[in-house]
Amino acid sequence: MVQLGIETGLDLKGQTEGFLQHHFGKAGSYYYWAARGIDERPVRADRTRKSVGAENTFPPIFSPTKPRGMRFGILPARSGRIARAPEFAAALSPSR
């Protein structure tokens, strides 16, 4: 893409669909629409989950007003809840 002067998403968005198809074939249409934030592919909610993400906002770790155990106590509980999720329990269980 750099050889064609396309270095950023804005550069990609500035190209015509025909130009992108000429240089990238079938993928050119995908690039054209992706640069505009349009993806008409159906959502597949029935796929097997491959990863899990969780986020919490915690107080600062280096808080002078809280004992160390209180600052870190929630982390093991959070990881335990994720580890008990059925799809991950088998993968995280020790092998016998």
TORPA-4810 file (N, C-alpha, C, O; in nm, 3 decimals):
<nodes>
NODE_1_0.082_-0.119_0.000_0.000_0.000_0.000_0.086_0.126_0.000_0.052_0.226_-0.063_M
NODE_2_0.199_0.119_0.070_0.287_0.237_0.076_0.333_0.277_-0.063_0.344_0.396_-0.093_V
NODE_3_0.359_0.178_-0.148_0.404_0.208_-0.285_0.296_0.279_-0.366_0.325_0.346_-0.465_Q
NODE_4_0.170_0.265_-0.322_0.059_0.332_-0.390_0.022_0.464_-0.322_-0.075_0.530_-0.360_L
NODE_5_0.101_0.503_-0.221_0.074_0.627_-0.150_-0.031_0.613_-0.040_-0.086_0.713_0.006_G
NODE_6_-0.059_0.490_0.001_-0.157_0.466_0.107_-0.082_0.428_0.234_-0.030_0.317_0.246_I
NODE_7_-0.077_0.523_0.328_-0.006_0.499_0.453_-0.096_0.508_0.575_-0.058_0.461_0.682_E
NODE_8_-0.212_0.567_0.562_-0.303_0.583_0.675_-0.444_0.542_0.632_-0.472_0.523_0.514_T
NODE_9_-0.530_0.530_0.731_-0.670_0.502_0.701_-0.733_0.611_0.618_-0.817_0.583_0.532_G
NODE_10_-0.693_0.734_0.641_-0.746_0.846_0.563_-0.703_0.835_0.417_-0.781_0.864_0.326_L
NODE_11_-0.578_0.793_0.395_-0.531_0.771_0.258_-0.613_0.662_0.191_-0.651_0.674_0.074_D
NODE_12_-0.640_0.556_0.264_-0.719_0.445_0.209_-0.860_0.492_0.176_-0.916_0.456_0.072_L
NODE_13_-0.918_0.571_0.265_-1.053_0.621_0.243_-1.060_0.713_0.120_-1.166_0.727_0.059_K
NODE_14_-0.949_0.775_0.086_-0.945_0.867_-0.027_-0.942_0.798_-0.164_-0.951_0.864_-0.267_G
NODE_15_-0.928_0.665_-0.165_-0.921_0.592_-0.292_-1.060_0.547_-0.336_-1.150_0.530_-0.253_Q
NODE_16_-1.076_0.529_-0.465_-1.203_0.479_-0.517_-1.207_0.327_-0.503_-1.103_0.262_-0.493_T
NODE_17_-1.327_0.274_-0.504_-1.340_0.129_-0.495_-1.276_0.063_-0.617_-1.213_-0.042_-0.604_E
NODE_18_-1.292_0.123_-0.734_-1.232_0.069_-0.855_-1.080_0.062_-0.847_-1.019_-0.037_-0.887_G
NODE_19_-1.019_0.168_-0.793_-0.873_0.172_-0.777_-0.827_0.058_-0.687_-0.731_-0.013_-0.718_F
NODE_20_-0.896_0.041_-0.575_-0.857_-0.063_-0.479_-0.880_-0.202_-0.537_-0.800_-0.292_-0.513_L
NODE_21_-0.987_-0.221_-0.611_-1.012_-0.351_-0.674_-0.905_-0.381_-0.780_-0.861_-0.495_-0.794_Q
NODE_22_-0.864_-0.280_-0.853_-0.761_-0.298_-0.955_-0.630_-0.346_-0.893_-0.564_-0.435_-0.947_H
NODE_23_-0.593_-0.288_-0.779_-0.465_-0.320_-0.716_-0.471_-0.437_-0.619_-0.369_-0.502_-0.596_H
NODE_24_-0.587_-0.465_-0.561_-0.596_-0.568_-0.457_-0.698_-0.677_-0.486_-0.722_-0.764_-0.403_F
NODE_25_-0.758_-0.671_-0.604_-0.855_-0.774_-0.640_-0.979_-0.769_-0.552_-1.028_-0.661_-0.517_G
NODE_26_-1.028_-0.887_-0.516_-1.150_-0.898_-0.437_-1.137_-0.826_-0.302_-1.235_-0.771_-0.252_K
NODE_27_-1.018_-0.826_-0.245_-0.998_-0.761_-0.115_-1.015_-0.609_-0.126_-1.040_-0.543_-0.025_A
NODE_28_-1.002_-0.554_-0.246_-1.015_-0.410_-0.265_-1.149_-0.356_-0.218_-1.155_-0.249_-0.158_G
NODE_29_-1.257_-0.430_-0.245_-1.390_-0.387_-0.198_-1.396_-0.388_-0.047_-1.453_-0.297_0.014_S
NODE_30_-1.338_-0.491_0.014_-1.336_-0.497_0.161_-1.262_-0.376_0.217_-1.312_-0.311_0.308_Y
NODE_31_-1.144_-0.345_0.164_-1.067_-0.229_0.211_-1.146_-0.099_0.194_-1.146_-0.013_0.283_Y
NODE_32_-1.214_-0.086_0.080_-1.291_0.035_0.053_-1.397_0.056_0.160_-1.407_0.165_0.217_Y
NODE_33_-1.476_-0.049_0.188_-1.585_-0.035_0.285_-1.533_-0.031_0.429_-1.588_0.040_0.512_W
NODE_34_-1.428_-0.106_0.458_-1.371_-0.105_0.594_-1.318_0.033_0.630_-1.331_0.077_0.744_A
NODE_35_-1.258_0.102_0.533_-1.206_0.237_0.558_-1.318_0.334_0.591_-1.293_0.441_0.648_A
NODE_36_-1.440_0.299_0.555_-1.556_0.384_0.583_-1.637_0.333_0.702_-1.742_0.388_0.734_R
NODE_37_-1.586_0.228_0.769_-1.653_0.174_0.887_-1.778_0.095_0.855_-1.866_0.082_0.940_G
NODE_38_-1.787_0.041_0.735_-1.907_-0.034_0.694_-1.870_-0.181_0.676_-1.781_-0.214_0.598_I
NODE_39_-1.939_-0.267_0.749_-1.918_-0.411_0.739_-2.053_-0.478_0.747_-2.114_-0.486_0.854_D
NODE_40_-2.100_-0.527_0.635_-2.234_-0.586_0.627_-2.237_-0.736_0.657_-2.342_-0.800_0.645_E
NODE_41_-2.122_-0.792_0.697_-2.122_-0.935_0.729_-2.211_-0.959_0.851_-2.213_-0.876_0.943_R
NODE_42_-2.285_-1.071_0.854_-2.372_-1.097_0.969_-2.290_-1.125_1.095_-2.180_-1.180_1.089_P
NODE_43_-2.344_-1.086_1.208_-2.281_-1.114_1.336_-2.304_-1.261_1.369_-2.416_-1.310_1.359_V
NODE_44_-2.198_-1.331_1.407_-2.210_-1.472_1.443_-2.192_-1.486_1.593_-2.079_-1.498_1.642_R
NODE_45_-2.303_-1.485_1.665_-2.299_-1.493_1.811_-2.285_-1.635_1.863_-2.265_-1.655_1.983_A
NODE_46_-2.295_-1.734_1.775_-2.290_-1.873_1.818_-2.150_-1.933_1.814_-2.134_-2.052_1.838_D
NODE_47_-2.049_-1.852_1.786_-1.913_-1.902_1.778_-1.859_-1.934_1.916_-1.900_-1.873_2.015_R
NODE_48_-1.766_-2.029_1.925_-1.701_-2.064_2.050_-1.610_-1.950_2.092_-1.530_-1.899_2.013_T
NODE_49_-1.623_-1.911_2.219_-1.541_-1.803_2.270_-1.397_-1.849_2.281_-1.370_-1.958_2.332_R
NODE_50_-1.303_-1.768_2.232_-1.162_-1.804_2.234_-1.085_-1.730_2.343_-0.975_-1.770_2.380_K
NODE_51_-1.144_-1.623_2.395_-1.078_-1.549_2.502_-1.185_-1.478_2.582_-1.301_-1.469_2.541_S
NODE_52_-1.145_-1.427_2.697_-1.238_-1.355_2.782_-1.166_-1.231_2.834_-1.046_-1.234_2.862_V
NODE_53_-1.239_-1.124_2.846_-1.182_-1.000_2.899_-1.272_-0.948_3.010_-1.394_-0.960_3.002_G
NODE_54_-1.212_-0.892_3.110_-1.288_-0.834_3.221_-1.213_-0.710_3.267_-1.090_-0.705_3.264_A
NODE_55_-1.287_-0.612_3.309_-1.223_-0.487_3.351_-1.292_-0.435_3.475_-1.415_-0.431_3.483_E
NODE_56_-1.213_-0.396_3.571_-1.260_-0.327_3.690_-1.169_-0.209_3.714_-1.050_-0.213_3.682_N
NODE_57_-1.223_-0.105_3.771_-1.140_0.008_3.810_-1.108_-0.010_3.957_-1.197_-0.008_4.042_T
NODE_58_-0.981_-0.027_3.986_-0.937_-0.049_4.123_-0.877_0.079_4.180_-0.832_0.166_4.105_F
NODE_59_-0.878_0.090_4.313_-0.809_0.205_4.373_-0.659_0.193_4.346_-0.611_0.084_4.313_P
NODE_60_-0.586_0.301_4.358_-0.440_0.294_4.333_-0.374_0.186_4.418_-0.407_0.170_4.535_P
NODE_61_-0.282_0.111_4.358_-0.213_0.002_4.429_-0.131_0.056_4.545_-0.128_-0.005_4.651_I
NODE_62_-0.066_0.167_4.526_0.021_0.222_4.629_-0.052_0.325_4.712_-0.019_0.444_4.710_F
NODE_63_-0.151_0.279_4.784_-0.229_0.367_4.870_-0.172_0.362_5.011_-0.167_0.255_5.071_S
NODE_64_-0.128_0.473_5.065_-0.068_0.472_5.198_-0.171_0.449_5.310_-0.132_0.425_5.424_P
NODE_65_-0.301_0.458_5.278_-0.402_0.447_5.383_-0.462_0.307_5.396_-0.540_0.284_5.488_T
NODE_66_-0.428_0.213_5.307_-0.485_0.079_5.313_-0.376_-0.025_5.328_-0.271_-0.016_5.265_K
NODE_67_-0.402_-0.125_5.413_-0.305_-0.234_5.423_-0.292_-0.309_5.290_-0.387_-0.311_5.211_P
NODE_68_-0.178_-0.368_5.267_-0.151_-0.435_5.139_-0.254_-0.541_5.106_-0.297_-0.549_4.991_R
NODE_69_-0.297_-0.623_5.200_-0.393_-0.729_5.174_-0.525_-0.677_5.123_-0.587_-0.741_5.038_G
NODE_70_-0.571_-0.563_5.170_-0.697_-0.507_5.125_-0.687_-0.459_4.981_-0.785_-0.464_4.906_M
NODE_71_-0.569_-0.411_4.943_-0.554_-0.361_4.806_-0.559_-0.473_4.704_-0.608_-0.452_4.593_R
NODE_72_-0.510_-0.590_4.739_-0.502_-0.699_4.642_-0.608_-0.806_4.662_-0.612_-0.901_4.583_F
NODE_73_-0.693_-0.796_4.761_-0.789_-0.901_4.793_-0.889_-0.931_4.683_-0.932_-1.046_4.670_G
NODE_74_-0.927_-0.833_4.605_-1.030_-0.855_4.503_-0.977_-0.929_4.380_-1.054_-0.994_4.310_I
NODE_75_-0.848_-0.921_4.354_-0.794_-0.982_4.232_-0.812_-1.134_4.228_-0.858_-1.184_4.126_L
NODE_76_-0.777_-1.209_4.333_-0.799_-1.354_4.326_-0.947_-1.390_4.311_-0.978_-1.487_4.242_P
NODE_77_-1.037_-1.316_4.374_-1.180_-1.345_4.360_-1.224_-1.325_4.216_-1.302_-1.405_4.164_A
NODE_78_-1.177_-1.222_4.151_-1.214_-1.194_4.012_-1.162_-1.303_3.919_-1.236_-1.350_3.832_R
NODE_79_-1.037_-1.342_3.935_-0.981_-1.445_3.848_-1.049_-1.579_3.874_-1.064_-1.658_3.780_S
NODE_80_-1.089_-1.606_3.996_-1.159_-1.731_4.026_-1.293_-1.738_3.957_-1.333_-1.844_3.909_G
NODE_81_-1.364_-1.625_3.950_-1.495_-1.623_3.883_-1.478_-1.652_3.735_-1.559_-1.725_3.677_R
NODE_82_-1.378_-1.598_3.674_-1.353_-1.624_3.532_-1.313_-1.769_3.512_-1.358_-1.834_3.417_I
NODE_83_-1.228_-1.821_3.599_-1.180_-1.959_3.585_-1.293_-2.059_3.601_-1.284_-2.170_3.548_A
NODE_84_-1.399_-2.024_3.672_-1.512_-2.117_3.690_-1.609_-2.116_3.574_-1.701_-2.198_3.571_R
NODE_85_-1.593_-2.026_3.478_-1.680_-2.024_3.361_-1.667_-2.159_3.292_-1.555_-2.205_3.269_A
NODE_86_-1.779_-2.225_3.258_-1.774_-2.363_3.207_-1.676_-2.384_3.092_-1.607_-2.485_3.087_P
NODE_87_-1.671_-2.289_2.999_-1.585_-2.311_2.883_-1.437_-2.301_2.915_-1.353_-2.345_2.836_E
NODE_88_-1.403_-2.243_3.031_-1.261_-2.231_3.067_-1.221_-2.326_3.179_-1.102_-2.351_3.198_F
NODE_89_-1.317_-2.378_3.252_-1.286_-2.465_3.366_-1.202_-2.586_3.324_-1.103_-2.619_3.390_A
NODE_90_-1.241_-2.651_3.216_-1.167_-2.770_3.171_-1.024_-2.736_3.129_-0.930_-2.810_3.158_A
NODE_91_-1.009_-2.623_3.062_-0.875_-2.584_3.014_-0.784_-2.545_3.129_-0.662_-2.562_3.120_A
NODE_92_-0.840_-2.493_3.238_-0.758_-2.447_3.349_-0.739_-2.553_3.456_-0.658_-2.534_3.547_L
NODE_93_-0.813_-2.665_3.448_-0.799_-2.771_3.548_-0.670_-2.845_3.525_-0.630_-2.867_3.411_S
NODE_94_-0.602_-2.885_3.636_-0.477_-2.962_3.619_-0.507_-3.098_3.558_-0.609_-3.160_3.589_P
NODE_95_-0.419_-3.144_3.472_-0.434_-3.276_3.408_-0.402_-3.385_3.507_-0.316_-3.368_3.594_S
NODE_96_-0.472_-3.496_3.494_-0.442_-3.610_3.583_-0.382_-3.721_3.505_-0.349_-3.826_3.560_R
</nodes>
